[in-house]
Amino acid sequence: MKNFTVTVEGQIGEIVIHRPPVNALDSEDWNALPALIAETGRRDDVNVLLIRAEGRGFCGGVDIKEMQAHPERITLLNRGNYLTFKAIRDCEIPVVTAVHSFVIGGGIGICGASDTIFASDDAYFSLPEVDRGAMGGASHLSRMLPLQKVRAAFFTGGKISAAEAYRLGAVEKVVTSDELIAEARQFCAVIAAKSRKSLVIAKEALNGLEARDVDRGYRWEQGFTLEMYMHADSQKARDAFVETGKAAKF
């Protein structure tokens, strides 16, 4: 499939993102991912799903250039984001995400919906939505980090290092970039060796134990995403990013 590859080996399914230059996915990509995740997770020969990426970083979020050129696609993009993150959380089996370098916007949604995160030591997490004329992502970041840390990151658009995310309990292990794939696969192999039935039941039970519904929370956020996109400041923010790569001045 365009921009994604799927492999299965040793009862580990792998979905690899590769959309140069920065793995910023457009509305078509985000709407293709949910079925890919669900189909791989339903396979009888897959006990655990690993999501990772090739290239400069894990995920640059959404394709801002598409939104700048086609703001009318915001509802299509919103739906793809929502369904992707929901597909990860609803996946029948455990989902492990291995990230490197930048994990931005929608990349955090993928991580926050996952069951376990591995990170390279150069990885960082960021929600620059305030500087991009958008909203969204805090619902999933709140599955990873404490409330005040999420708000500080959201209001500033700042970066949270892999080391800091590990300290706060969001990341299972931080390793070098060269070790990332092998370490993540080794962890997945431990899960893959277990009963698929027990893993499916465990995933459902753990999801049901959560005190808040991350999917409903994200849908709530997306209402504000649409409201922001309708404001002139949103277009100004996207124009500035596309033209200069920097935040707009207000």
N, C-alpha and C positions, 0 to 999 in steps of 0.2 A: 504494500500500500504506500502511496505517496507520502514521503517524509517520515514513515515509520516502518520498522522491520520487526517481525515476530519470529522467535525461535523457541523450540522446546527441547530440552535435554536433561536427563536425570530427574524428571518430574518437576523441573523448574521452567516456567515460562518466562521469556524475556521480551519486553517491548522496548525498543530503542528509538529514541527521538533523534532525527537528524534533518534539520531544516536550516542550512547555512544562511546568513553568517552567525546568528546568535540564538537559533532555536526559538525565535518569536513566532508563535503559531497564529495563523489567520482563522477566520470564522469557519472556513471549510475544514481545517485541521481539527479544531476543537469539536466540531460536530461529527468527525470521523472517529475520534478516539473512544467515545463511550462504547460503541458496538465492539470495537477491537478488544477493549478491556473485558467486557462481559463475555465475549466468545472465548477468549483465552482462559478466563477464570472458570468457565463451565466444562472445559475439557477434562475427561476422566484421567488423562495422563499428566495432568498438571496439579500439583499440590500447593504451589506457592508462585506468586507472580513478582518478578523483579522489573521495575521501571528505571531506566537510566538513559543517558544521552551521549551522543558523540559530538565533538566539536569544541568550540571555545568555552562553553559553559552549559549548565544543565538546561536552563530555560529562561529566555528573555521575556516571558509573559505573552501578552497579545501583540499582534502586529500593529503598532501604532500608526504606521504609514497607511495601512488599509483603513483604519478608522478615520484618519485625517482626510483621505480621499473619498471614503464612503461612510459618512457618519450614520446613514440610514441603516447600516448593517448592525448597529449596536444591539438590537434585540436578538438577532441571529447569533451574534457573538456571546451575548449573555447566556442564551440557552445552551450553547455548546460548552461554555465554562461550567455551568451548573450541572449539566448531564455528565461531563467528564469526571468532576470531583465526586458526584454521587455514585457513578459507576465504580470508582475506586473503593469508596467506603462500603458499597453494597456488594462488591465482588465476593463470591462465595468463599474464597480462600484468602489467606493472609497476603497483603501487598507490601513489599519492601521497595523503598526508593533509594537509589544511590545517586548522590548529587556531587557536582564539582563546579568550582568557580562560581558564577552568578546564578542565584535562584531568585527570580524576580516575578512579582505579580502572580500570574497563573501558575508559575512554578511552585510557589508557596501553596497554592490550592492543591496541587498534586501531592506535595509533601504532607500537608495538614490532613488530607483525606486518607493517607496511607497508614499502615499499622506500625511500621518501623522505618527509620531513616538512617542511612549511612552517609557520611560526608567526607570529602577530601579536606585536607587542612587549609586549602586555599578557598574553600567555599564560603559564601556569605548569603544571607537571606535579606531581602529588601522588598518593601511595598511602597514604591514611589508614586502611587496613585494620585496623591494630592498635587504632585508636580506634573501629572500627565492629564489632568482634567477628567479624572475618573474616580471611582470608589471601588470597594470590594476587596476581599482577601483576608480581612481581619477575623472573619468567622473561622477560617481554617487555621490561621496563625494562632488563634486562641486555643486550638487543640494542642498546640506545641509549647506555648509560652504563657507566663503569668499576665494578668490583665494590664498592669501598668507598663510592662515591657512592650506589650503589643501597642498600646496607645502612644508611647514615646516613639516607637518605630514608625507608626502610621502618620502621626502629626509632622514628623521631621522628614520622612522619606529616607531615614537612615539605614545603615547596614548593621546586621547582627552576624558576627563571625561564627564559623562552625564551632570554634572553641567555646564561645559564649553560649551558643545553643546547646552544646554538650553539657556545660556547667549547669544549665537550667533544666536539663532532662529531656530536651526535644530530640536529640540525636543519640543513637545507640553507640556509635563508635566513630572517631575521627582518625583517618589514616592518610597516608600520602596519596597523591594522585595516581601513582604507579600501582599502589596496592588496592585501590578502591574496588575495582571490579572483582578481583579475586576474593577480597574480604567479604563483599556482599554476597557473592555466590556461595562462599563457604557457610555463611550464616543461613542462606536459603536452603542449602543442602541438609542442614540439621532439621529444618521444618519439613522439607520434602520427604524425609524418611519416615514421617509419621502417618498415621491413618488419615486418609482424605476425609472420611466421614467425621472423625473427631475434630479436624481442623474447621470443617464447615460449621459444625455445631458451635465450636468455640468462638468463631468469628461472629456468628449471629448473637450469641450470648453476650459477648463483650460490647458489641454495638448497642444492644438493648440496655446495658448497664450505664451508659453515658448519661450524665445529668442534664445535658442540653442537646438539642437537635441541631447539629451543625448545618444540615441541608436547609432547614427552615431559616436558620440564622443567615445563611448566605443569600437566600431568596430575599430576605428583608433588606440586606445590603444592596442587592441588585436594583431594588426600587430607587435607591438613592443614586446608584450609578447612572440610571436612565435620567433622573432629574438633573444630575451634574452635566451629562452630555448635552442637554438641551440649553445649557447656559453658555453665554458668549465666552466666559473665562475658560471653558473646556476646550473650545476650538483654539483659543489663543495658546493654551498650554500644549496642545498637540502640535500646532504650527511651530512653536519654539523648539520643541524636542526634535521634530523632523528636520528643521532648518539649521539648528545649532547644536543639538544634542544636549542642551541645557534646559533648566527650568525657566519658565517665563517670569518676568518681573511684574509684580502687581503693586 
